[in-house]
Amino acid sequence: MHLLKWLYPGMRFKRWLFLFAVGVMLVSLGLALVFNYKYLDAVEEAIFRAVYLWRGSYDYTATTLAGIVVVALGIAMMLLATRYVIRSVITVLLPDNSERLVDIIYEKRKLGKGPSVAVIGGGHGLSVLLRGIKAATSNVTAVVTVADDGGSSGRLREELGIIPPGDLRNCLVALADTEPLMEKLFQYRFRGKSELAGHSFGNLFIAAMTEVTGDVETALKESSKVLAVKGRVLPASTEHVRLDAIMDDGTVVEGESQIPEAHKHIRRVRLFPEHAQPVGAALEALSAADAIILGPGSLYTSIMPNLLVDGVAETVRKSHALKIYICNVMTQPGETDGYTASMHAKAIIDHAGKGAIDFMLVNARPISDEMKEYYAARGAHPVKIDEDAVNELGIGLVKADIINETDVIRHDPDKLCRAVMQMVYRLRPGSEGMGEI
């Protein structure tokens, strides 16, 4: 009965299906004439009379030629019918982009064959990487921190009892393959003095979807369909956790948003409660990945919270994937003041264990004096690349131009993607493939 729906009035299929059927019949008839099947006596007699009146004689060569003409006519009718059937489908499914159908199919096939990449982090840095990497592969999974307790995410966390949706929203939008208006909608932040002020629409959407589906993983899956996301976005844990920092002077700062405000040197960070259960799908993605990428993003408040979830660091260490840490270009006031590249890497090893990083990707593009002054006034400085110290940690160092310098210094999505994918294709754990890209 479902197949009969294709014959409903107004579908614009029946006429072309009929034409296709006529074409099949003509091809069958033509082939019969070519091979001179004797059961077509009546047809042969009609052909005989037509040819005799035209040429004054008759032979089987004429019958064969007539059959070829009939076959050609039938094939032409079948091709024409097929073209219009396909066009009828395209104009309904892709009314504005029907001419891009071949490009869309090619892109999806190509991206579907790309390497499996798992990215760990949060904040703005992670979304920048995802914007670039979705152009190289659709087999990407973002494992996102759930320790954020500030802004709209923090308010929804306290009021609705859900995990903070802000970083999840940013990753969904970064991996989206949808219209710009939909992206703007998800990133739109309400203004004014109402209770909605400060909330982003995307955060509210994910919060509502979580209550409707009853599960944040399902909510993210359904939200991904709305945004046509290339890949998956998963929280590291669905439990409500708090990130605490133990400072060098022994004091403890509670809450992710409060850690940079303390302006003290961080000795270690931890989660409360200590044992947060991981999302199973996230561990599976890490285990199956061809490459695991840490960062870019805030060292202690975006990357570390994921590694502190039970099973995550262990899964990363045991994975046979290429493990890359993307080092920040500038130090972060209140978090990584005075840190060199090796100090960033050592902090990750101290929390996640040896084997969590195979290679470190650092920026090789010089930073202008104007930008250095601009950031110095705000307490940030370029991260010093101490290559020998990095190598002593058992980590390879790769240098590449991965930033854009405009009014601020930011990782460039396309440059970052190109550098990362070159590493994925060229390097293997334990190899000596270091240098500049």
For each residue, the residues with C-beta under 8 A, 3 or more apart:
1: 4 5
2: 5
3: 6
4: 1 7 8
5: 1 2 8 11
6: 3 11 13 17
7: 4 11 13 14
8: 4 5 11
9:
10:
11: 5 6 7 8 14 88
12: 15 16 88
13: 6 7 16 17 85 88
14: 7 11 17 18
15: 12 18 19
16: 12 13 19 20 81 82 84 85 88
17: 6 13 14 20 21 81 85
18: 14 15 21 22
19: 15 16 22 23 77 80 81
20: 16 17 23 24 77 78 81 82 85
21: 17 18 24 25
22: 18 19 25 26 74 77
23: 19 20 26 27 73 74 75 76 77 78 80 81
24: 20 21 27 28 74 78
25: 21 22 28 29 74
26: 22 23 29 30 70 71 73 74 77
27: 23 24 30 31 70 71 74 75 78
28: 24 25 31 32 74
29: 25 26 32 33 40 43 67 70 74
30: 26 27 33 34 67 68 69 70 71 72 73 74
31: 27 28 34 35 67 71
32: 28 29 35 37 40 43 67
33: 29 30 36 37 40 43 44 47 63 64 66 67 70
34: 30 31 64 67 68 71
35: 31 32 67
36: 33 44 60 63 64
37: 32 33 40
38: 41
39:
40: 29 32 33 37 43 44
41: 38 44 45
42: 45 46
43: 29 32 33 40 46 47
44: 33 36 40 41 47 48 63
45: 41 42 48 49
46: 42 43 49 50
47: 33 43 44 50 51 62 63 66
48: 44 45 51 52 58
49: 45 46 52 53
50: 46 47 53 54
51: 47 48 54 55 57 58 62 63 66
52: 48 49 55 56 57 58
53: 49 50
54: 50 51
55: 51 52 58 62
56: 52
57: 51 52
58: 48 51 52 55 62
59: 62 63
60: 36 63 64
61: 64 65
62: 47 51 55 58 59 65 66
63: 33 36 44 47 51 59 60 66 67
64: 33 34 36 60 61 67 68
65: 61 62 68 69
66: 33 47 51 62 63 69 70
67: 29 30 31 32 33 34 35 63 64 70 71
68: 30 34 64 65 71 72
69: 30 65 66 72 73
70: 26 27 29 30 33 66 67 73 74
71: 26 27 30 31 34 67 68 74 75
72: 30 68 69 75 76
73: 23 26 30 69 70 76 77
74: 22 23 24 25 26 27 28 29 30 70 71 77 78
75: 23 27 71 72 78 79
76: 23 72 73 79 80
77: 19 20 22 23 26 73 74 80 81
78: 20 23 24 27 74 75 81 82
79: 75 76 82 83
80: 19 23 76 77 83 84
81: 16 17 19 20 23 77 78 84 85
82: 16 20 78 79 85 86
83: 79 80 86 87
84: 16 80 81 87 88
85: 13 16 17 20 81 82 88 89
86: 82 83 89 90
87: 83 84 90 91 98
88: 11 12 13 16 84 85 91 92
89: 85 86 92 93
90: 86 87 93 94 98 101
91: 87 88 94 95 98
92: 88 89 95
93: 89 90
94: 90 91 97 98 100 101 104
95: 91 92 98
96:
97: 94 100 101 104
98: 87 90 91 94 95 101
99:
100: 94 97 103 104
101: 90 94 97 98 104 105
102: 105 106
103: 100 106 107
104: 94 97 100 101 107 108
105: 101 102 108 109
106: 102 103 109 110
107: 103 104 110 111
108: 104 105 111 112 138
109: 105 106 112 113
110: 106 107 113 114
111: 107 108 114 134 135 136 137 138 139 230
112: 108 109 138 139
113: 109 110
114: 110 111 117 136 137 138 139
115: 137 139 290 291 421 424 425
116: 137 139 140 141 285 288 289 290 291
117: 114 133 137 139 140 141 289 290 291 292 293 424
118: 140 141 142 143 285 286 289 291 292 293 321
119: 126 129 130 133 140 141 142 143 292 293
120: 143 236 286 292 293 294 295 303 306 307 312 316
121: 125 126 129 142 143 144 145 294 295 296 297 302 303 306
122: 126 144 145 148 167 297 298 301 302 303 305 306
123: 126 127 145 167 170 297 298 301 302
124: 127 128 170 297
125: 121 128 129 295 296 297 298 302 326 328 411
126: 119 121 122 123 129 130 142 144 167 170 171 174 295 296 297 302
127: 123 124 130 131 170 171 173 174
128: 124 125 131 132 174 296 410 411 412 413 416
129: 119 121 125 126 132 133 293 295 296 326 411 413 416 417 420
130: 119 126 127 133 134 140 142 171 174 175 231
131: 127 128 134 174 175 413
132: 128 129 135 136 412 413 414 415 416 417 418 420
133: 117 119 129 130 136 137 140 416 417 420 421
134: 111 130 131 137 138 140 174 175 177 230 231
135: 111 132 414 417
136: 111 114 132 133 417 421
137: 111 114 115 116 117 133 134 140 421
138: 108 111 112 114 134 230 231
139: 111 112 114 115 116 117 231
140: 116 117 118 119 130 133 134 137 175 230 231 232
141: 116 117 118 119 231 232 233 234 282 285 289
142: 118 119 121 126 130 171 175 231 232 233 234
143: 118 119 120 121 234 235 236 282 285 286 306 312
144: 121 122 126 167 168 171 233 234 235 236 306
145: 121 122 123 148 167 236 301 302 303 305 306
146: 163 164 167 235 236 237 238 239 241 305
147: 164 241 242 243 256 271 301 305
148: 122 145 151 153 154 157 164 166 167 256 257
149: 153 154 157 164 242 243 255 256 257
150: 153 154 256 257
151: 148 154 155 166 198 257
152: 155 156 166 189 198 199 200 203
153: 148 149 150 156 157 164 165 166 167 203
154: 148 149 150 151 157 158 164 257
155: 151 152 158 159 198 199
156: 152 153 159 160 162 164 165 199 203 204 207
157: 148 149 153 154 160 161 162 163 164 240
158: 154 155 161
159: 155 156
160: 156 157 207 211
161: 157 158 240
162: 156 157 165 207 210 211 216
163: 146 157 168 216 235 237 238 239 240
164: 146 147 148 149 153 154 156 157 167 168
165: 153 156 162 168 169 202 203 206 207 210
166: 148 151 152 153 169 170 200 203
167: 122 123 126 144 145 146 148 153 164 170 171 302
168: 144 163 164 165 171 172 206 220 233 235
169: 165 166 172 173 186 187 200 202 203 205 206
170: 123 124 126 127 166 167 173 174
171: 126 127 130 142 144 167 168 174 175 233
172: 168 169 175 176 186 202 206 220 223 224 227 229 233
173: 127 169 170 176 183 186 187 202 227
174: 126 127 128 130 131 134 170 171
175: 130 131 134 140 142 171 172 224 227 229 230 231 233
176: 172 173 182 183 186 227 228 229 230
177: 134 227 228 229 230
178: 182 183 226 227 228
179: 182 183
180: 183 184
181: 184 185
182: 176 178 179 185 186 226 227
183: 173 176 178 179 180 186 187 227
184: 180 181 187 188
185: 181 182 188 201 202
186: 169 172 173 176 182 183 200 201 202 205 227
187: 169 173 183 184 200 201 202
188: 184 185 200 201 202
189: 152 198 199 200 201
190: 194 196 197 198 199 200 201
191: 197
192: 196 197
193: 197
194: 190 197
195:
196: 190 192 199 204
197: 190 191 192 193 194
198: 151 152 155 189 190
199: 152 155 156 189 190 196 203 204
200: 152 166 169 186 187 188 189 190 203 204
201: 185 186 187 188 189 190 204 205
202: 165 169 172 173 185 186 187 188 205 206
203: 152 153 156 165 166 169 199 200 206 207
204: 156 196 199 200 201 207 208
205: 169 186 201 202 208 209 223
206: 165 168 169 172 202 203 209 210 216 219 220 223
207: 156 160 162 165 203 204 210 211
208: 204 205 211 212
209: 205 206 212 213 219 222 223
210: 162 165 206 207 213 214 215 216 219
211: 160 162 207 208 214
212: 208 209 219
213: 209 210 218 219 222
214: 210 211 218
215: 210 218 219
216: 162 163 206 210 219 220 235 238
217: 220 221 234 235 238 279 281
218: 213 214 215 221 222
219: 206 209 210 212 213 215 216 222 223
220: 168 172 206 216 217 223 224 232 233 234 235
221: 217 218 224 225 232
222: 209 213 218 219 225 226
223: 172 205 206 209 219 220 226 227 229
224: 172 175 220 221 227 228 229 232 233
225: 221 222 228 229
226: 178 182 222 223
227: 172 173 175 176 177 178 182 183 186 223 224
228: 176 177 178 224 225
229: 172 175 176 177 223 224 225 232 233
230: 111 134 138 140 175 176 177
231: 130 134 138 139 140 141 142 175
232: 140 141 142 220 221 224 229 281 285
233: 141 142 144 168 171 172 175 220 224 229
234: 141 142 143 144 217 220 279 281 282 285
235: 143 144 146 163 168 216 217 220 238 279 282
236: 120 143 144 145 146 276 278 279 282 305 306 309 312
237: 146 163 241 276 277 278 279 309
238: 146 163 216 217 235 277 279
239: 146 163 273 276 277
240: 157 161 163
241: 146 147 237 271 272 273 276 305 309
242: 147 149 254 255 256 271 272
243: 147 149 255 256 259 269 270 271 272 301 304 305
244: 252 253 254 255 269 270 271 272
245: 252 253 259 262 266 268 269 270 300
246: 250 251 252 266 267 268 269 270
247: 250 251 252 253 262 264 265 266 267
248: 264 265 266 267
249: 264
250: 246 247
251: 246 247 262 264
252: 244 245 246 247
253: 244 245 247 258 259 261 262 264
254: 242 244 258 272
255: 149 242 243 244 258 259
256: 147 148 149 150 242 243 259 301 305
257: 148 149 150 151 154 260 261
258: 253 254 255 261 262
259: 243 245 253 255 256 262 266 269 300 301 334 335
260: 257 263 301 332 333 334 335
261: 253 257 258 334
262: 245 247 251 253 258 259 334
263: 260 333 334
264: 247 248 249 251 253
265: 247 248 337
266: 245 246 247 248 259 269 300 335
267: 246 247 248
268: 245 246 350 351
269: 243 244 245 246 259 266 300 301 304 305 308 351
270: 243 244 245 246 274 308
271: 147 241 242 243 244 274 276 305 308 309
272: 241 242 243 244 254
273: 239 241 276
274: 270 271
275: 310
276: 236 237 239 241 271 273 308 309 310
277: 237 238 239 309 310
278: 236 237 282 283 309 310 311 312
279: 217 234 235 236 237 238 282 283
280: 283 284
281: 217 232 234 284 285
282: 141 143 234 235 236 278 279 285 286 312
283: 278 279 280 286 287 311 312 315
284: 280 281 287 288
285: 116 118 141 143 232 234 281 282 288 289
286: 118 120 143 282 283 289 292 312 315 316 319 321
287: 283 284 315 318 319
288: 116 284 285
289: 116 117 118 141 285 286 292 319 321
290: 115 116 117 321 322 424
291: 115 116 117 118 321 322 323 324 420 423 424
292: 117 118 119 120 286 289 316 319 321 322 323 324
293: 117 118 119 120 129 323 324 325 326 420
294: 120 121 303 323 324 325 326 348 356 357
295: 120 121 125 126 129 299 302 303 325 326 327 328
296: 121 125 126 128 129 326 327 328 411 416
297: 121 122 123 124 125 126 302 303 328
298: 122 123 125 301 302 303 328 332 335
299: 295 302 303 304 328 332 335 336 339 344 347 348
300: 245 259 266 269 303 304 335 336 347
301: 122 123 145 147 243 256 259 260 269 298 304 305 335
302: 121 122 123 125 126 145 167 295 297 298 299 305
303: 120 121 122 145 294 295 297 298 299 300 306 307 348
304: 243 269 299 300 301 307 308 347 348 351
305: 122 145 146 147 236 241 243 256 269 271 301 302 308 309
306: 120 121 122 143 144 145 236 303 309 312
307: 120 303 304 312 313 316 348 351 352 356
308: 269 270 271 276 304 305 312 313 351
309: 236 237 241 271 276 277 278 305 306 312
310: 275 276 277 278
311: 278 283 314 315
312: 120 143 236 278 282 283 286 306 307 308 309 315 316
313: 307 308 316 317 351 352 353 356
314: 311 317 318 353
315: 283 286 287 311 312 318 319
316: 120 286 292 307 312 313 319 323 352 355 356
317: 313 314 352 353 354 355 356
318: 287 314 315
319: 286 287 289 292 315 316 323
320: 429
321: 118 286 289 290 291 292 429
322: 290 291 292 358 359 423 424 427 428 429
323: 291 292 293 294 316 319 355 356 357 358 359 429
324: 291 292 293 294 357 358 359 360 361 420 423 424
325: 293 294 295 344 345 348 357 359 360 361 395
326: 125 129 293 294 295 296 360 361 402 411 416 420
327: 295 296 341 344 345 360 361 362 363 383
328: 125 295 296 297 298 299 331 332 336 344 383
329: 363 367 382 383 403 409 411
330: 375 380 381 382 383 409
331: 328 336 337 338 339 380 381 382 383
332: 260 298 299 328 335 336 337 380
333: 260 263 337 378 379 380
334: 259 260 261 262 263 337 379
335: 259 260 266 298 299 300 301 332
336: 299 300 328 331 332 339 343 344 383
337: 265 331 332 333 334 379
338: 331
339: 299 331 336 343 344 347 383
340: 343 344 383 384 385 386 389
341: 327 344 345 360 362 383 384 385 386 387 389 390 397
342: 345 346 386 389 390 392 393
343: 336 339 340 346 347
344: 299 325 327 328 336 339 340 341 347 348 360 383
345: 325 327 341 342 348 349 357 360 390 393 395
346: 342 343 349 350 393
347: 299 300 304 339 343 344 350 351
348: 294 299 303 304 307 325 344 345 351 352 356 357
349: 345 346 352 353 354 356 357 393
350: 268 346 347
351: 268 269 304 307 308 313 347 348
352: 307 313 316 317 348 349 356
353: 313 314 317 349 356
354: 317 349 394
355: 316 317 323
356: 294 307 313 316 317 323 348 349 352 353
357: 294 323 324 325 345 348 349 360 393 395
358: 322 323 324 395 396 427 429 430
359: 322 323 324 325 395 396 397 398 423 427 434
360: 324 325 326 327 341 344 345 357 390 395 396 397 398
361: 324 325 326 327 398 400 402 419 420 423
362: 327 341 383 385 397 398 399 400
363: 327 329 399 400 401 402 403
364: 399 400 401 402 436
365: 401 402 403 405
366:
367: 329 371 372 382 405 409
368: 371 372 405
369: 372 373
370: 373 374
371: 367 368 374 375 405 409
372: 367 368 369 375 376 381 382
373: 369 370 376 377
374: 370 371 377 378 408
375: 330 371 372 378 380 381 382 409
376: 372 373 379 380 381
377: 373 374
378: 333 374 375
379: 333 334 337 376
380: 330 331 332 333 375 376
381: 330 331 372 375 376
382: 329 330 331 367 372 375
383: 327 328 329 330 331 336 339 340 341 344 362
384: 340 341
385: 340 341 362 390 397 399
386: 340 341 342 389 390
387: 341 390 391 397
388: 391 392
389: 340 341 342 386 392 393
390: 341 342 345 360 385 386 387 393 395 397
391: 387 388 394 395 396 397
392: 342 388 389
393: 342 345 346 349 357 389 390
394: 354 391
395: 325 345 357 358 359 360 390 391
396: 358 359 360 391 427 431 432 433 434
397: 341 359 360 362 385 387 390 391 434
398: 359 360 361 362 419 423 427 434 435 436 437
399: 362 363 364 385 435 436 437
400: 361 362 363 364 415 419 436 437
401: 363 364 365 415 419
402: 326 361 363 364 365 411 412 415 416 419
403: 329 363 365 409 410 411 412 415
404: 409 410 411 412 415
405: 365 367 368 371 409
406: 410
407:
408: 374
409: 329 330 367 371 375 403 404 405
410: 128 403 404 406
411: 125 128 129 296 326 329 402 403 404 415 416
412: 128 132 402 403 404 415 416
413: 128 129 131 132 416 417
414: 132 135 417 418
415: 132 400 401 402 403 404 411 412 418 419
416: 128 129 132 133 296 326 402 411 412 413 419 420
417: 129 132 133 135 136 413 414 420 421
418: 132 414 415 421 422 437
419: 361 398 400 401 402 415 416 422 423 437
420: 129 132 133 291 293 324 326 361 416 417 423 424
421: 115 133 136 137 417 418 424 425
422: 418 419 425 426 437
423: 291 322 324 359 361 398 419 420 426 427 437
424: 115 117 290 291 322 324 420 421 427
425: 115 421 422
426: 422 423 433
427: 322 358 359 396 398 423 424 431 433
428: 322 431 433
429: 320 321 322 323 358
430: 358
431: 396 427 428
432: 396
433: 396 426 427 428
434: 359 396 397 398
435: 398 399
436: 364 398 399 400
437: 398 399 400 418 419 422 423
